[in-house]
Amino acid sequence: MALIHTPIPSLKLNDGNSLPMLAFGTGTAWYKTGDESKLDQNCIDSTVTAIELGYHHLDGAEVYKTETELGMAIKKAGVGRDKLFITTKVLPNIADIPAALRLSLQKLQVDHVDLYLIHSPFHTEDRAEHQARWRQMEELQAQGLTRSIGVSNYHPEHLDVILETARVPPAVNQIEFHPYLQHPEWIEYHKKKGIATSAYGSLAAVVKRGASSSAAEPGPLEASLAALAHKYGVSPAEVCIRWCIDQDVAVITTSSKEQRLSDYLRAMTFKLTPREIGEINEEGRKRHVRGYWNHKYGDDDRS
């Protein structure tokens, strides 16, 4: 399935490496709550399809329990390692990050990843422990086991702790980011520190979460997204993807449907105007939706 489409742009990181701005993720839809050894063939097949469509940035994590599937898909797709950008994350085995990465590499069937992230800051409240674990990340980068290092779900105060002693600053912070959760101060902090932002949950403004959820009701953005989708000949989801990219935020998305994955690539064919971005921002601020880590942030935290 060799397709020709508008190339996915890349974001230059503070360490000189480049991050493709649209990724296929193997969490959320594929997350295993049970036995990791039971292979999910649908995950393998969907990942192969994504790679063949042109999604060469692949996002995994040890907590998803799908690194084996991701590795098998990479091997089956047959795309050269130098063409792929592989991200994975550490959390359950945070007490021994070097061992965790080596196990991830074994499952992924590669000798290095392109980006390795600490999945969450909530593993400890001890400042020295945060800093010690970041030193382990720096050592893994120096050994060539990962080309770039970063974090996920870190607030500025967590990043401040790392940056106090870091020899290498985080290249990326992967966070939940969408029009109903815009993090303006957080994003500004990233820009000031030279840290790239990567978004998960970026389609929260268009994905229905269930009849009992406020996110399933018509939202303040519905009319604006529909109008922009009509203007550019795309879907509201693709407008949300473009909204991220036009603000220099990389996007991680996923689907088991080939047509939907193909459609998402249409977000590379147009750009929103500053006025349109501003309109989405304004309407999006009228609703607050957080899909993840609510138990840590609380309902009233809008950052």
Solvent accessible surface area in square Angstrom, and as a share of the most:
residue,aa,sasa,rsa
1,M,103,0.46
2,A,105,0.81
3,L,88,0.44
4,I,178,0.90
5,H,62,0.28
6,T,57,0.33
7,P,105,0.66
8,I,31,0.16
9,P,48,0.30
10,S,66,0.43
11,L,27,0.14
12,K,140,0.59
13,L,8,0.04
14,N,66,0.34
15,D,53,0.27
16,G,43,0.41
17,N,25,0.13
18,S,49,0.32
19,L,1,0.00
20,P,27,0.17
21,M,8,0.03
22,L,0,0.00
23,A,0,0.00
24,F,0,0.00
25,G,5,0.05
26,T,0,0.00
27,G,6,0.06
28,T,97,0.56
29,A,66,0.52
30,W,14,0.05
31,Y,101,0.38
32,K,23,0.10
33,T,126,0.73
34,G,46,0.44
35,D,93,0.48
36,E,53,0.24
37,S,90,0.58
38,K,155,0.66
39,L,81,0.41
40,D,41,0.21
41,Q,99,0.44
42,N,82,0.42
43,C,0,0.00
44,I,4,0.02
45,D,60,0.31
46,S,6,0.04
47,T,0,0.00
48,V,15,0.09
49,T,26,0.15
50,A,0,0.00
51,I,2,0.01
52,E,61,0.27
53,L,3,0.01
54,G,17,0.17
55,Y,0,0.00
56,H,56,0.25
57,H,4,0.02
58,L,0,0.00
59,D,3,0.01
60,G,1,0.01
61,A,0,0.00
62,E,18,0.08
63,V,31,0.18
64,Y,28,0.11
65,K,60,0.25
66,T,0,0.00
67,E,2,0.01
68,T,41,0.24
69,E,0,0.00
70,L,0,0.00
71,G,0,0.00
72,M,69,0.31
73,A,0,0.00
74,I,17,0.09
75,K,148,0.63
76,K,131,0.55
77,A,22,0.17
78,G,63,0.60
79,V,40,0.23
80,G,37,0.36
81,R,60,0.22
82,D,122,0.63
83,K,128,0.54
84,L,8,0.04
85,F,10,0.04
86,I,0,0.00
87,T,1,0.00
88,T,0,0.00
89,K,0,0.00
90,V,0,0.00
91,L,38,0.19
92,P,82,0.52
93,N,69,0.35
94,I,18,0.09
95,A,85,0.66
96,D,70,0.36
97,I,0,0.00
98,P,32,0.20
99,A,52,0.40
100,A,3,0.02
101,L,0,0.00
102,R,120,0.44
103,L,75,0.37
104,S,2,0.01
105,L,13,0.07
106,Q,136,0.60
107,K,44,0.18
108,L,0,0.00
109,Q,92,0.41
110,V,24,0.14
111,D,107,0.56
112,H,40,0.18
113,V,0,0.00
114,D,6,0.03
115,L,3,0.01
116,Y,1,0.00
117,L,0,0.00
118,I,2,0.01
119,H,18,0.08
120,S,1,0.01
121,P,2,0.01
122,F,57,0.24
123,H,44,0.20
124,T,19,0.11
125,E,176,0.79
126,D,73,0.38
127,R,125,0.46
128,A,65,0.50
129,E,60,0.27
130,H,13,0.06
131,Q,22,0.10
132,A,39,0.31
133,R,31,0.11
134,W,3,0.01
135,R,102,0.37
136,Q,50,0.22
137,M,0,0.00
138,E,7,0.03
139,E,81,0.36
140,L,1,0.00
141,Q,35,0.16
142,A,92,0.71
143,Q,106,0.47
144,G,44,0.42
145,L,32,0.16
146,T,1,0.01
147,R,104,0.38
148,S,0,0.00
149,I,1,0.00
150,G,0,0.00
151,V,0,0.00
152,S,0,0.00
153,N,4,0.02
154,Y,1,0.00
155,H,20,0.09
156,P,34,0.21
157,E,101,0.45
158,H,40,0.18
159,L,0,0.00
160,D,64,0.33
161,V,13,0.08
162,I,2,0.01
163,L,48,0.24
164,E,106,0.48
165,T,66,0.38
166,A,28,0.21
167,R,166,0.61
168,V,43,0.25
169,P,54,0.34
170,P,0,0.00
171,A,1,0.01
172,V,0,0.00
173,N,0,0.00
174,Q,7,0.03
175,I,1,0.00
176,E,5,0.02
177,F,4,0.02
178,H,0,0.00
179,P,0,0.00
180,Y,10,0.04
181,L,3,0.01
182,Q,24,0.11
183,H,2,0.01
184,P,91,0.57
185,E,149,0.67
186,W,9,0.03
187,I,20,0.10
188,E,107,0.48
189,Y,30,0.11
190,H,1,0.00
191,K,124,0.53
192,K,161,0.68
193,K,83,0.35
194,G,39,0.37
195,I,6,0.03
196,A,14,0.11
197,T,6,0.04
198,S,2,0.01
199,A,0,0.00
200,Y,36,0.14
201,G,21,0.20
202,S,3,0.02
203,L,20,0.10
204,A,4,0.03
205,A,18,0.14
206,V,38,0.22
207,V,73,0.42
208,K,122,0.52
209,R,99,0.36
210,G,34,0.33
211,A,111,0.86
212,S,122,0.78
213,S,31,0.20
214,S,62,0.40
215,A,11,0.08
216,A,28,0.22
217,E,92,0.41
218,P,109,0.68
219,G,17,0.17
220,P,43,0.27
221,L,1,0.00
222,E,90,0.41
223,A,80,0.62
224,S,12,0.08
225,L,3,0.01
226,A,52,0.41
227,A,63,0.49
228,L,12,0.06
229,A,8,0.06
230,H,162,0.72
231,K,120,0.51
232,Y,55,0.21
233,G,56,0.54
234,V,18,0.11
235,S,33,0.21
236,P,49,0.31
237,A,15,0.12
238,E,2,0.01
239,V,0,0.00
240,C,0,0.00
241,I,0,0.00
242,R,12,0.05
243,W,2,0.01
244,C,0,0.00
245,I,8,0.04
246,D,39,0.20
247,Q,47,0.21
248,D,85,0.44
249,V,1,0.01
250,A,1,0.01
251,V,0,0.00
252,I,18,0.09
253,T,9,0.06
254,T,33,0.19
255,S,10,0.07
256,S,59,0.38
257,K,111,0.47
258,E,85,0.38
259,Q,123,0.55
260,R,114,0.42
261,L,1,0.00
262,S,37,0.24
263,D,33,0.17
264,Y,13,0.05
265,L,9,0.04
266,R,91,0.33
267,A,0,0.00
268,M,12,0.06
269,T,86,0.50
270,F,21,0.09
271,K,148,0.63
272,L,10,0.05
273,T,57,0.33
274,P,117,0.74
275,R,211,0.77
276,E,17,0.08
277,I,24,0.12
278,G,34,0.32
279,E,73,0.33
280,I,0,0.00
281,N,29,0.15
282,E,99,0.44
283,E,36,0.16
284,G,0,0.00
285,R,148,0.54
286,K,130,0.55
287,R,45,0.16
288,H,44,0.19
289,V,12,0.07
290,R,24,0.09
291,G,26,0.25
292,Y,72,0.27
293,W,51,0.18
294,N,61,0.31
295,H,141,0.63
296,K,100,0.43
297,Y,30,0.11
298,G,33,0.31
299,D,117,0.61
300,D,135,0.70
301,D,35,0.18
302,R,155,0.56
303,S,48,0.31
